[in-house]
Amino acid sequence: MLVDPPFQRRGLGRRILGELESRAVALGFKWIKVDTTTIQVGSQRLYETAGYIRRGEGILHGYVVIFYEKCFADRDDGAT
């Protein structure tokens, strides 16, 4: 997920993430896994404040990345 720089810091990333999570829950997903590079501090902050748990680091396509996970298995109301 990427928000064009002129439109960043307007809450669009949070809104997009919320919609994706709502859709995932509606489709029956039990969890979501995401990753971001170690230099994308804004993305890290977004995931962490949205309830994602940091699960580790690794190398993906030559970049050092942080892996996150959010579980929806306990939810039965469709909320995110």
Residue pairs with C-beta under 8 A, 6 or more apart in sequence:
1 13
1 16
1 17
1 20
3 12
3 13
3 16
8 42
13 42
13 43
13 46
14 46
14 50
17 46
17 47
17 50
18 50
18 80
20 32
21 32
21 50
21 70
21 72
21 80
22 78
22 80
24 32
24 72
25 72
25 75
25 78
25 79
25 80
26 78
29 72
30 71
30 72
30 73
31 69
31 70
31 71
31 72
31 73
32 52
32 69
32 70
32 72
33 55
33 67
33 68
33 69
34 47
34 52
34 67
34 68
34 69
34 70
35 60
35 65
35 66
35 67
35 68
36 43
36 44
36 47
36 65
36 66
36 68
37 43
37 63
37 64
37 65
37 66
38 57
38 64
38 65
38 66
44 66
47 68
48 54
48 68
50 70
51 70
52 68
52 69
52 70
53 68
53 69
53 70
54 66
54 67
54 68
55 67
55 68
55 69
56 66
56 67
57 64
57 65
57 66
57 67
58 64
58 65
58 67
59 65
72 80
